[in-house]
Amino acid sequence: MDIGCKVLVFFTCFLTVTAEIYIVTMEGEPIISYKGGDNGFEATAVESDEKIDTTSELVTSYARHLERKHDMLLGMLFVEGSYKKLYSYKHLINGFAAHVSPDQAEMLRRAPGVKSVDRDWKVRKLTTHTPQFLGLPTDVWPTGGGYDRAGEDIVIGFIDSGIFPHHPSFASHHTTVPYGPHPSYKGKCEEDPHTKISFCNGKIIGAQHFAEAAKAAGAFNPDIDFASPMDGDGHGSHTAAIAAGNNGIPVRMHGYEFGKASGMAPRARIAVYKALYRLFGGFVADVVAAIDQAVHDGVDILSLSVGPNSPPATTKTTFLNPFDATLLGAVKAGVFVAQAAGNGGPFPKTLVSYSPWITTVAAAIDDRRYKNHLTLGNGKMLAGIGLSPSTRPHRSYKMVSANDVLLGSSGMKYNPSDCQKPEVLNKKLVEGNILLCGYSFNFVAGSASIKKVAETAKHLGAAGFVLVVENVSPGTKFDPVPSCIPGILITDVSKSMDLIDYYNVTTSRDWMGRVKDFKAEGSIGDGLEPILHKSAPGVALFSARGPNTKDFSFQDADLLKPDILAPGSLIWSAWSANGTDEANYIGEGFALISGTSMAAPHIAGIAALVKQKHPQWSPAAIKSALMTTSTVIDRAGRPLQAQQYSETETVTLVKATPFDYGSGHVNPSAALDPGLIFDAGYEDYIGFLCTTPGIDAHEIKNFTNTPCNFKMVHPSNFNTPSIAISHLVRTQTVTRRVTNVAEEEETYTITSRMEPAIAIEVSPPAMTVRAGASRTFSVTLTVRSVTGAYSFGQVTLKGSRGHKVTLPVVAMGQRR
């Protein structure tokens, strides 16, 4: 009896230790790289860029074998009920995710057959006009049979916050040709738990959700997160529609049509893998499970508008962690991966997408700007933003400040100048006038919204509203917001001061400061029509910048990132009726938002168009075609510019570098016919890892199940369409291999240029490449002077039949 009590007390104490989620990788190869020899199971490995045949008995039996081994290990080490296995990973990595205590995690680390144990870490969520801006309707869609064939039978998988399946952007009837069964996709469709109706409809071809880690961590709330693929955020619906939404969907809001929306590949199929949630983002264990399932199901493209909060601290290098290792497996299986670069710009080393097998996408501003103005009674015109109609023409209205129209002491409980609660303001004084409100930190934090200001002003019968920004913190992003009544946001602090001074001078008050007479007047202009600028594209302020980093101490990598630039600022796209990610669009059908999250699905959709035309191309070949044909010149014929902070912390434009835009801004029509490609496969990626200083060969084998090869000698020799050398001492020569994917032989002249601190030479100066053949060339960089900064340049291959291929070059000279 006494012993039993002691055991019971010990067991209870053991259970009260805080459990966490860990990702465990095991010895033994996953399906994608298993070459046979384990207990008589036959090989399941695929060649580089080859899909897994998940229907074969060899694959399914080996998958069951791996899962049994995971369960046996846990069962031998721990008492049943003291742990919870969340997922078994079998296809791209061999391992599992489990909810265990730190002590149990340590036991797993010491257990035979275990290679690594990593504590889970958080990830976060990092269009009407862009198809025309990119030339898709005129130059790209016609080559594939028109918009109703653009992306035919290509499946794009979205690792995101789910989808709102009832949106017209995803309707199956918005097409002249009905969707039939897909020839190879094997994913499943979950049903809505309430209506029992499938999330799929032919356009949406797969829909699943992954939340076991979120549930185990206690972060999942089924009331707002939805235990289904339903999008409770809005982000997932927005990104899916950018890449593959139906063509010609009217974007209507507040009675105004802002244009017609279309995805980049409007005929492509959508496969949803929900692993992100409204309040907490997501857990890597859930994201890895979603990626593993997507590749198993047979997607062609993966769109990831998700990334870690910072370089993973659990591994020595940014390139090797369960997340990036899983994506390496996806690329080996022939899946093209587009990932958002991150939104930490304009500061250097803010990228959250690192690896050479991933296409890292930066965000551009396009040629469309929305502007508005407020005209004061003294004739002064103040610029601002606001997607709203104007007040009545040729008429001015009295302006009243929210602080001057309070009802009694009701403003003590709330911040009245936010104009979020109509009940605290005097309707008699507001009605028929323009309401002046203050843009406080609450708008930045998300507890106040411009949408609510408009609703307040409308409820009180105001003629319009003005939001005044009196101070601004670096990084504050002001996007125009659609409004149901005339409204404007004055973002320039000096202009706000002009308005405040005018209001104070013209408003008469008694000795206690109460208003006797409102005499300030103004009128709001029309902000609904966009202004098209030639100074586009350019790099958006928030877009994460290079250099790329190879480890947690932020040492520079010999690999240029980002890879490419695509539209990501002020993108109209579908929104979920349940979406709460943006307070200004709650309950709306569309949203106009910005982020590299919007840029990545542009590239995913364009990659689908390239894949449709060239179905046998590898992910690296598609990436190469996009990069080498991109442009570094804007519509006005000038070098690309990047938004940056000036010394006074105002936003200005500076000359952009490859650390801002990678190879340049995507040019879809040129990418369909690049002439030459820089191809790479799984062995090349392993070679890059093995030759990167500081990465242990044992760690590489742990994550890739592949022994090191050092034939590459230096990571800068990795066959990618860019060159980066972070530590150039004296002279270094790198080589590149190109393949002619055109139908005829072509002779290329090779030229180069570099900033003065580094000398550059190419060899040979010209070469002829037969159709289907490959040739190599070399680039030699020599330090002329050590400046402590990177030098930038490019190599250009100009073909006799009109093809042109460019590679950005970045290098920093060092003394030793």
C-alpha positions in Angstrom: 0.0 0.0 0.0 2.8 2.3 0.9 4.8 1.5 -2.2 1.7 2.0 -4.4 1.2 5.5 -3.0 4.8 6.4 -3.7 4.5 5.2 -7.3 1.3 7.1 -7.7 2.8 10.3 -6.4 5.8 10.0 -8.6 3.7 9.4 -11.7 1.5 12.3 -10.9 4.5 14.6 -10.6 5.9 13.3 -13.9 2.7 14.2 -15.7 2.7 17.8 -14.3 6.0 18.6 -15.9 5.3 21.0 -18.7 5.3 19.1 -22.0 6.4 20.6 -25.3 6.4 19.6 -28.9 9.6 18.0 -30.4 10.4 16.9 -33.9 12.4 13.7 -33.9 14.4 12.4 -36.9 15.3 8.7 -37.1 18.0 6.6 -38.6 16.8 4.9 -41.8 15.9 6.6 -45.0 12.5 8.1 -45.8 10.5 6.9 -48.8 12.0 9.4 -51.2 15.6 8.2 -50.7 15.3 4.6 -49.5 17.5 2.3 -51.6 16.6 -1.0 -50.1 18.1 -3.4 -47.6 15.9 -2.8 -44.5 14.3 -6.1 -43.4 13.7 -7.1 -47.0 11.7 -4.0 -48.0 12.5 -3.1 -51.6 13.8 0.3 -52.7 11.4 3.3 -53.0 13.9 6.0 -53.8 13.1 8.4 -56.7 15.6 10.0 -59.0 16.1 13.8 -58.7 12.9 15.7 -59.7 10.8 12.6 -59.9 7.4 12.2 -58.1 6.7 9.5 -55.5 4.4 6.8 -56.7 2.3 6.6 -53.5 -0.1 4.1 -54.9 2.6 1.3 -55.2 2.6 -1.5 -52.7 6.4 -0.9 -52.2 5.8 2.6 -50.9 2.7 1.9 -48.8 4.3 -1.1 -47.1 7.6 0.7 -46.3 5.5 3.7 -45.0 3.7 1.3 -42.6 7.1 -0.1 -41.6 8.5 3.3 -40.7 5.4 4.3 -38.7 5.6 1.0 -36.7 9.2 1.8 -35.8 8.2 5.2 -34.6 5.4 3.7 -32.4 7.7 0.9 -31.1 10.4 3.4 -30.0 7.9 5.5 -28.1 6.2 2.5 -26.6 9.5 1.0 -25.3 10.7 4.3 -23.7 7.5 5.7 -22.2 4.4 4.7 -20.2 1.3 4.9 -22.3 -0.6 8.1 -21.6 2.6 10.0 -20.7 3.2 11.2 -24.2 1.3 11.9 -27.4 2.6 11.2 -30.9 1.2 13.9 -33.2 2.5 12.9 -36.7 4.7 10.3 -38.3 6.8 11.7 -41.2 7.6 9.1 -43.8 7.9 10.5 -47.2 10.4 13.4 -47.1 12.1 12.9 -43.7 12.0 9.8 -41.4 10.7 10.9 -38.0 7.8 12.0 -35.9 6.5 14.9 -33.9 5.5 14.2 -30.3 4.2 16.1 -27.2 6.6 15.1 -24.5 8.3 16.5 -21.4 11.9 17.9 -21.6 13.1 14.8 -19.7 11.4 12.5 -22.2 13.0 14.5 -25.0 16.4 13.9 -23.4 15.7 10.2 -23.3 14.8 10.2 -27.0 18.1 12.0 -27.8 20.0 9.1 -26.1 17.8 6.4 -27.6 19.4 4.1 -30.3 18.2 4.9 -33.8 17.5 8.6 -33.0 19.5 11.1 -35.0 18.1 14.4 -33.8 15.5 15.9 -31.4 14.5 19.5 -32.1 12.0 21.5 -30.0 9.3 22.9 -32.3 9.4 26.6 -33.0 6.8 29.0 -34.3 6.2 30.2 -37.8 4.2 33.2 -38.9 2.3 34.5 -41.9 4.8 36.4 -43.5 -5.4 41.1 -57.4 -7.0 43.1 -60.1 -4.1 44.8 -61.8 -1.0 42.6 -61.5 -1.9 40.2 -64.4 -2.0 43.2 -66.8 1.1 44.7 -65.2 3.0 41.5 -65.8 1.7 41.1 -69.3 -0.2 37.8 -68.7 -3.4 38.4 -70.8 -1.5 39.6 -73.9 1.9 37.8 -73.8 1.5 34.6 -71.7 -2.0 33.2 -71.5 -2.5 33.2 -75.3 0.5 30.8 -75.7 -1.3 28.2 -73.6 -4.7 28.5 -75.2 -6.1 31.6 -73.4 -7.0 32.3 -69.8 -9.4 29.4 -69.6 -6.4 27.0 -70.2 -3.7 28.9 -68.3 -2.4 26.4 -65.8 -4.4 23.4 -67.0 -3.9 20.3 -64.8 -1.2 22.0 -62.7 -1.8 21.6 -59.0 -0.7 24.3 -56.6 -0.5 23.4 -53.0 -1.0 26.2 -50.4 0.5 25.8 -46.9 -1.5 28.6 -45.3 -4.6 29.5 -43.2 -7.1 27.5 -45.3 -9.7 28.7 -47.9 -13.1 30.2 -48.1 -14.6 27.7 -50.7 -17.7 29.8 -51.4 -15.8 32.7 -52.9 -16.4 33.3 -56.7 -12.6 33.3 -57.2 -12.7 29.5 -56.4 -16.1 28.6 -58.0 -16.0 25.7 -60.5 -18.7 27.2 -62.7 -16.7 30.3 -63.6 -15.1 28.5 -66.5 -16.1 27.7 -70.1 -14.8 24.1 -69.7 -15.9 22.1 -66.7 -13.2 20.6 -64.4 -12.9 16.9 -64.8 -11.0 14.4 -62.6 -7.3 15.2 -62.3 -5.1 12.5 -63.9 -2.7 12.1 -61.0 -3.5 14.1 -57.9 -4.4 11.8 -54.9 -5.3 14.3 -52.1 -8.4 14.0 -50.0 -11.2 16.5 -49.3 -12.4 17.2 -45.8 -16.0 18.0 -45.2 -17.3 21.0 -43.3 -18.1 19.5 -39.9 -21.4 21.5 -39.6 -22.8 21.3 -43.1 -21.2 18.0 -44.2 -20.5 19.6 -47.6 -17.1 18.9 -49.1 -14.6 21.7 -49.4 -13.7 20.6 -53.0 -15.5 21.4 -56.2 -13.1 20.6 -59.0 -11.3 23.9 -58.9 -10.4 23.2 -55.3 -9.1 19.7 -55.7 -7.9 19.0 -52.2 -8.5 20.4 -48.7 -7.0 19.2 -45.4 -6.1 20.8 -42.1 -3.2 20.1 -39.7 -3.4 21.2 -36.1 -2.2 18.4 -33.8 0.8 20.5 -32.6 -1.4 23.5 -32.1 -3.8 21.5 -30.1 -1.1 19.8 -28.0 0.3 23.3 -27.2 -3.1 24.5 -26.1 -3.1 27.2 -28.7 -6.0 25.9 -30.8 -9.5 27.4 -30.3 -12.0 25.5 -32.5 -14.5 28.4 -32.2 -12.3 30.8 -34.1 -9.6 28.6 -35.7 -12.1 26.0 -37.3 -11.2 22.3 -37.1 -11.4 22.1 -40.9 -9.8 23.7 -44.0 -12.1 26.8 -43.5 -10.2 30.0 -43.5 -10.7 31.8 -40.2 -8.1 34.4 -41.1 -8.4 35.6 -44.7 -4.7 35.2 -45.5 -5.0 31.7 -47.1 -7.9 32.7 -49.4 -6.0 35.8 -50.5 -2.8 34.0 -51.5 -4.7 31.1 -53.2 -6.6 33.6 -55.4 -3.4 35.5 -56.3 -1.9 32.3 -57.7 -4.8 30.5 -59.2 -8.1 32.4 -58.7 -10.6 32.5 -61.5 -10.3 35.2 -64.2 -12.5 38.2 -64.4 -14.1 38.3 -60.9 -15.5 41.8 -60.1 -13.9 43.3 -57.0 -16.9 45.2 -55.5 -17.0 46.9 -52.2 -19.2 49.7 -50.8 -21.0 49.9 -54.1 -17.9 50.5 -56.1 -16.1 48.1 -58.5 -12.3 48.4 -58.2 -11.6 46.2 -61.2 -11.7 42.5 -62.0 -9.5 40.0 -60.2 -7.6 37.1 -61.6 -5.0 34.6 -60.5 -1.7 34.2 -62.4 -2.8 30.8 -63.6 -6.6 30.9 -63.5 -7.1 27.3 -64.7 -4.7 25.7 -62.2 -6.1 23.5 -59.5 -5.9 24.5 -55.8 -4.9 22.1 -53.1 -5.3 23.4 -49.5 -3.1 22.3 -46.6 -4.2 24.5 -43.7 -1.5 24.7 -41.0 -1.6 28.4 -40.0 -4.1 30.0 -37.7 -5.4 33.4 -36.8 -3.9 34.3 -33.4 -0.7 32.3 -33.1 0.6 31.6 -36.6 1.6 28.0 -36.7 3.9 25.3 -35.5 6.6 23.7 -37.6 5.4 20.2 -36.7 2.1 21.0 -38.3 3.7 22.7 -41.3 6.1 19.8 -41.9 3.1 17.4 -41.8 1.3 19.5 -44.3 4.3 19.7 -46.7 4.8 15.9 -46.4 1.1 15.3 -47.2 1.1 17.7 -50.1 4.1 15.9 -51.8 2.5 12.6 -51.1 -0.7 13.8 -52.8 1.1 14.9 -55.9 1.2 18.7 -56.0 3.3 20.3 -58.7 4.0 23.7 -57.0 4.1 24.7 -53.3 3.3 28.2 -52.3 4.6 29.1 -48.8 3.7 32.5 -47.4 5.1 31.4 -44.1 8.5 31.5 -42.4 10.3 31.3 -39.0 10.3 34.2 -36.7 14.2 34.2 -36.9 17.0 31.8 -38.1 16.3 28.5 -36.3 18.4 28.2 -33.2 18.0 24.4 -32.9 20.5 23.7 -35.7 24.0 25.1 -36.5 23.0 26.3 -40.0 19.9 28.0 -41.4 19.9 25.4 -44.3 19.4 22.3 -42.1 16.4 22.0 -39.9 13.2 19.9 -40.2 11.4 22.6 -42.2 14.1 23.2 -44.8 15.1 19.5 -44.9 11.4 18.6 -45.7 11.4 21.2 -48.5 14.6 19.7 -49.9 12.7 16.4 -50.1 9.8 18.1 -51.8 12.2 19.6 -54.5 13.8 16.1 -54.9 10.3 14.9 -55.7 10.0 17.4 -58.5 7.9 20.1 -56.6 8.7 23.7 -57.2 8.7 25.7 -53.9 8.1 29.5 -53.7 8.5 31.1 -50.3 8.0 34.6 -49.1 11.3 36.4 -48.2 9.9 37.9 -45.0 8.6 41.4 -44.0 11.5 42.6 -41.9 12.8 45.2 -44.5 14.3 47.6 -45.2 16.9 46.4 -42.8 19.7 44.0 -43.9 19.9 40.3 -43.0 16.1 40.1 -42.4 15.4 37.2 -44.7 13.5 34.2 -43.3 14.0 32.0 -46.4 17.5 30.7 -46.8 18.1 27.5 -48.8 19.2 27.1 -52.5 16.4 24.6 -53.3 13.7 27.3 -52.4 12.7 30.2 -54.6 12.8 33.2 -52.2 10.5 36.0 -53.3 10.8 39.7 -52.5 7.9 42.1 -52.7 7.6 44.9 -55.3 5.5 48.0 -55.6 3.8 48.0 -59.0 2.7 51.0 -61.1 -0.6 51.6 -59.4 -0.9 54.2 -56.6 -4.0 55.3 -54.7 -3.9 59.0 -53.6 -6.4 61.5 -52.3 -6.4 65.0 -50.9 -8.1 67.2 -48.4 -8.8 70.9 -49.4 -8.9 73.3 -46.5 -11.0 76.4 -46.3 -7.9 78.5 -46.6 -7.2 77.0 -50.0 -4.3 74.7 -48.8 -4.4 71.2 -50.3 -3.2 68.3 -48.1 -2.2 65.0 -49.7 -3.3 61.7 -48.1 -4.7 58.3 -48.9 -8.2 56.9 -48.9 -10.1 54.6 -51.2 -13.3 56.6 -51.0 -15.7 58.8 -53.0 -15.4 62.6 -52.7 -17.7 64.9 -50.7 -20.1 66.8 -52.9 -18.3 68.8 -55.6 -17.9 72.6 -55.2 -18.9 72.5 -51.6 -17.1 72.7 -48.3 -18.1 71.2 -44.9 -17.5 72.3 -41.4 -14.9 70.1 -39.6 -15.3 69.0 -36.0 -12.7 67.2 -33.9 -13.9 64.1 -32.0 -12.3 65.6 -28.8 -14.7 68.6 -29.1 -17.9 66.6 -29.6 -17.8 64.3 -26.6 -20.9 63.3 -24.8 -20.2 64.3 -21.2 -17.3 62.3 -19.6 -17.8 59.3 -21.9 -14.3 59.9 -23.3 -12.7 59.0 -20.1 -13.2 55.2 -20.6 -12.2 55.1 -24.3 -9.8 57.1 -26.5 -12.4 59.3 -28.2 -10.1 60.6 -30.9 -9.9 57.0 -32.4 -13.6 57.4 -33.4 -14.3 53.7 -32.8 -17.5 54.2 -30.7 -20.3 56.4 -32.1 -22.1 56.3 -28.7 -19.4 58.5 -27.1 -19.8 61.4 -29.6 -22.6 64.0 -30.0 -24.5 63.2 -33.2 -26.1 66.6 -33.3 -22.6 68.2 -33.6 -21.2 65.7 -36.0 -24.2 65.3 -38.4 -23.5 66.9 -41.8 -19.9 67.8 -40.9 -16.5 66.2 -41.5 -15.3 64.3 -38.4 -11.6 64.7 -37.4 -10.1 61.7 -35.7 -6.6 60.8 -34.5 -4.5 57.9 -35.8 -3.2 56.5 -32.5 -1.0 53.5 -31.7 -4.3 51.5 -31.4 -4.5 51.4 -35.2 -1.0 49.9 -35.4 -1.8 47.4 -32.7 -5.0 46.3 -34.4 -7.4 47.3 -31.6 -8.7 50.2 -33.8 -9.4 50.2 -37.5 -10.2 52.7 -40.3 -13.2 50.5 -41.2 -14.6 51.3 -37.7 -13.9 55.0 -38.1 -16.0 55.0 -41.4 -18.8 53.1 -39.6 -18.8 55.6 -36.7 -18.9 58.6 -39.1 -21.7 57.0 -41.1 -23.7 56.2 -38.0 -23.4 59.8 -36.8 -24.5 61.2 -40.2 -21.1 62.8 -41.0 -20.3 64.1 -44.4 -16.9 62.3 -44.2 -14.0 61.8 -41.9 -10.3 62.7 -41.7 -7.7 60.6 -39.8 -4.7 62.6 -38.7 -1.3 61.1 -38.1 0.6 63.2 -35.5 3.6 61.0 -35.0 4.9 57.9 -36.7 7.2 55.1 -35.7 9.7 53.6 -38.2 8.1 50.6 -39.9 4.6 51.9 -39.7 2.9 51.0 -43.0 0.0 53.1 -44.3 -2.2 51.3 -46.9 -5.3 52.9 -48.4 -8.5 51.3 -47.1 -11.9 51.3 -48.9 -14.5 53.3 -47.2 -18.3 53.5 -47.5 -18.3 57.3 -47.1 -15.7 60.1 -48.0 -12.6 59.6 -45.9 -8.9 60.3 -46.0 -5.8 59.5 -43.9 -3.2 62.3 -43.7 0.1 60.3 -43.3 2.6 63.2 -43.5 3.1 64.6 -40.0 3.9 68.1 -41.3 0.6 68.1 -43.3 -1.2 66.9 -40.2 0.3 69.8 -38.3 -1.0 72.2 -41.0 -4.5 70.8 -40.5 -4.4 71.0 -36.7 -3.0 74.6 -36.8 -5.8 75.6 -39.2 -8.5 74.0 -37.1 -7.2 75.6 -33.9 -6.9 79.1 -35.4 -10.4 79.0 -36.9 -12.2 77.4 -34.0 -13.4 79.9 -31.3 -13.6 78.7 -27.7 -14.8 80.0 -24.3 -12.5 80.5 -21.3 -12.8 76.8 -20.4 -11.7 75.7 -23.8 -15.2 74.6 -25.0 -16.0 75.2 -28.6 -18.3 78.2 -29.3 -18.3 78.0 -33.1 -16.8 75.5 -35.6 -15.5 77.6 -38.5 -12.8 75.2 -40.0 -14.0 74.0 -43.4 -12.8 71.4 -45.8 -13.7 69.0 -48.7 -12.4 65.5 -49.5 -11.3 64.5 -53.0 -12.0 61.3 -55.0 -9.6 58.6 -54.0 -11.2 55.7 -55.9 -9.3 55.9 -59.2 -5.7 54.7 -59.2 -2.8 56.7 -60.7 -0.4 54.7 -62.9 3.3 55.5 -62.4 6.2 54.8 -64.7 8.6 54.5 -61.7 7.7 50.8 -61.3 8.4 48.2 -60.3 10.4 49.0 -57.2 11.3 47.2 -54.0 8.7 47.7 -51.2 9.9 49.1 -47.9 8.8 46.1 -45.9 10.4 43.5 -48.2 13.2 41.6 -46.3 16.7 42.2 -47.5 19.9 40.2 -47.9 22.7 39.3 -47.4 21.6 35.7 -46.8 22.8 34.1 -43.6 24.1 30.6 -43.1 23.8 30.3 -39.3 22.2 31.6 -36.1 25.1 34.1 -35.6 24.1 35.7 -38.9 27.3 35.0 -40.8 26.9 35.7 -44.5 26.3 32.8 -46.8 27.8 32.3 -50.3 24.4 32.2 -51.8 22.4 35.3 -53.0 18.9 35.8 -51.6 16.3 36.8 -52.3 16.0 35.1 -55.7 13.4 37.3 -57.4 11.1 40.2 -57.1 7.3 40.0 -57.7 4.3 42.3 -56.9 3.5 42.3 -53.2 2.2 45.8 -52.4 -1.5 46.8 -52.4 -2.7 43.5 -53.9 -6.5 43.1 -54.4 -7.5 39.5 -53.9 -10.2 37.2 -52.3 -11.0 37.4 -48.6 -12.8 35.1 -46.3 -16.1 36.1 -44.8 -14.7 34.7 -41.6 -11.4 36.5 -42.0 -10.1 38.5 -39.1 -6.4 38.9 -40.1 -7.0 42.5 -41.3 -9.5 44.6 -39.1 -10.3 46.8 -42.0 -11.7 43.9 -44.1 -13.7 42.0 -41.6 -16.9 40.7 -43.3 -15.7 41.8 -46.8 -15.3 39.6 -49.9 -12.0 41.2 -51.0 -9.0 42.8 -49.4 -6.2 45.1 -50.5 -3.1 44.2 -48.5 0.6 44.1 -48.8 3.4 41.7 -47.9 5.9 39.2 -49.3 3.1 36.8 -48.5 1.4 38.3 -51.6 4.6 38.2 -53.7 5.2 34.4 -53.3 1.9 33.2 -54.8 2.6 35.5 -57.8 5.7 33.4 -58.5 3.9 30.1 -57.7 1.2 30.9 -60.3 3.7 32.0 -62.9 5.8 28.9 -62.2 2.6 26.9 -62.9 2.4 28.5 -66.4 6.1 27.6 -67.0 5.5 24.1 -65.8 2.5 23.8 -68.1 4.6 24.7 -71.1 7.6 22.7 -70.0 6.2 19.7 -68.0 9.5 17.9 -67.8 11.5 20.8 -66.4 13.0 20.4 -62.9 12.2 22.9 -60.1 15.7 24.3 -60.6 15.1 24.8 -64.3 11.8 26.7 -63.7 13.6 28.8 -61.0 16.4 29.5 -63.5 14.0 30.6 -66.3 12.3 33.0 -63.9 15.5 34.5 -62.6 17.6 34.8 -65.8 14.8 36.6 -67.7 13.9 39.0 -64.9 14.5 42.7 -65.3 16.5 45.3 -63.3 15.0 48.2 -65.2 11.8 50.0 -64.4 9.1 51.1 -66.8 10.8 54.5 -67.2 14.0 52.8 -68.3 15.9 53.5 -65.1 17.6 51.0 -62.7 15.2 49.6 -60.1 14.8 51.6 -57.0 14.0 50.5 -53.4 12.0 52.2 -50.7 14.3 53.0 -47.8 14.3 55.2 -44.7 16.1 58.6 -44.9 18.1 60.1 -42.0 14.9 61.8 -40.9 13.1 58.4 -41.0 10.9 59.4 -43.9 10.5 57.0 -46.8 12.6 57.7 -49.8 13.8 55.9 -52.9 17.4 54.7 -53.4 19.1 52.6 -56.1 18.3 49.0 -55.4 20.9 46.2 -55.3 20.6 42.4 -55.7 20.2 42.1 -51.9 16.9 43.9 -52.4 15.6 42.2 -55.6 17.8 39.1 -56.2 18.0 38.7 -60.0 15.3 41.3 -60.7 11.6 41.7 -61.2 9.8 38.7 -62.8 9.1 38.8 -66.6 6.6 36.0 -67.2 6.6 36.0 -71.0 10.4 35.9 -71.2 10.5 33.1 -68.7 8.5 30.8 -71.0 11.4 30.9 -73.5 14.7 31.6 -71.6 17.1 30.1 -74.1 19.5 28.8 -71.5 18.8 27.3 -68.0 21.1 26.7 -65.0 19.9 23.3 -63.9 20.6 21.6 -60.5 19.5 18.4 -58.8 19.6 16.8 -55.4 23.3 15.9 -55.5 24.1 19.6 -56.3 22.2 20.7 -53.2 24.1 18.2 -51.1 27.3 19.5 -52.6 26.4 23.0 -51.7 25.8 22.0 -48.0 29.0 19.9 -47.9 31.3 22.7 -49.1 29.7 25.4 -46.9 32.2 26.2 -44.1 30.9 25.4 -40.6 28.4 22.7 -41.5 29.3 19.3 -40.1 29.1 16.4 -42.5 27.5 14.3 -39.9 24.7 16.9 -39.5 24.2 16.9 -43.2 23.8 13.1 -43.3 21.4 13.3 -40.3 19.0 15.5 -42.3 19.5 14.2 -45.8 20.4 10.5 -45.4 23.1 11.2 -47.9 26.9 11.1 -47.4 28.9 14.2 -48.3 30.5 14.9 -51.7 33.0 17.7 -52.0 33.4 17.8 -55.8 31.9 21.3 -55.8 35.0 22.5 -53.8 33.3 25.8 -52.8 29.6 26.7 -52.3 29.9 29.5 -54.9 30.2 26.8 -57.5 26.7 25.7 -56.9 25.0 25.9 -60.3 22.5 28.7 -59.6 21.9 31.8 -61.8 23.6 34.1 -59.4 27.1 34.4 -57.9 27.8 35.3 -54.3 31.2 35.3 -52.5 31.0 36.7 -49.0 34.8 36.3 -48.2 36.8 36.9 -51.4 40.6 36.8 -50.7 42.8 37.7 -53.7 41.3 35.8 -56.6 38.6 33.1 -57.0 37.2 31.4 -60.1 33.7 30.0 -60.1 32.1 27.8 -62.8 28.6 27.6 -64.2 26.9 25.1 -66.5 24.1 26.1 -68.9 21.8 24.0 -71.0 20.2 25.1 -74.2 16.4 24.5 -73.9 15.6 26.3 -77.2 14.8 24.3 -80.3 17.9 25.4 -82.2 21.7 25.9 -81.8 22.6 29.4 -80.6 25.9 31.3 -80.1 26.2 33.4 -77.0 28.5 36.3 -76.3 29.5 36.5 -72.6 30.2 39.9 -71.0 30.6 41.1 -67.5 30.8 44.3 -65.4 31.6 44.9 -61.7 32.0 47.9 -59.4 35.6 49.1 -59.2 36.7 47.4 -55.9 36.5 43.9 -57.6 37.8 43.0 -61.1 35.8 40.5 -63.1 36.7 38.3 -66.1 34.7 35.6 -68.0 35.9 32.7 -70.0 35.2 31.9 -72.8 34.1 35.2 -74.3 31.7 33.4 -76.6 30.3 29.9 -77.0 28.0 27.9 -79.2 25.5 25.6 -77.5 23.6 23.0 -79.5 19.9 22.4 -78.8 19.6 20.2 -75.7 23.4 20.4 -75.0 25.2 21.9 -72.0 28.4 24.0 -71.8 30.3 25.5 -68.9 31.9 28.9 -68.5 34.0 30.4 -65.7 33.9 33.8 -63.9 37.1 35.0 -62.1 36.8 37.7 -59.4 39.9 39.5 -58.1 40.1 41.9 -55.2 41.4 45.4 -56.2 40.7 47.1 -52.9 39.2 46.1 -49.6 36.3 48.5 -48.8 34.4 46.6 -46.1 31.3 46.5 -48.3 29.9 44.3 -51.0 30.5 45.1 -54.7 27.8 44.4 -57.2 27.9 43.4 -60.9 26.5 41.1 -63.5 27.3 38.5 -66.1 25.3 38.7 -69.4 25.0 35.9 -72.0 23.5 37.4 -75.2 22.4 34.9 -77.9 22.5 35.2 -81.7 18.8 34.3 -81.8 17.6 37.0 -79.4 17.8 35.2 -76.0 19.4 37.1 -73.2 20.4 35.6 -69.8 21.8 37.7 -66.9 23.3 36.6 -63.5 23.7 39.0 -60.6 27.2 39.0 -58.9 27.9 40.1 -55.3 31.3 39.8 -53.6 33.1 41.3 -50.6 36.9 41.6 -50.8 38.8 40.6 -47.7 42.5 40.8 -46.8 42.7 37.2 -45.6 
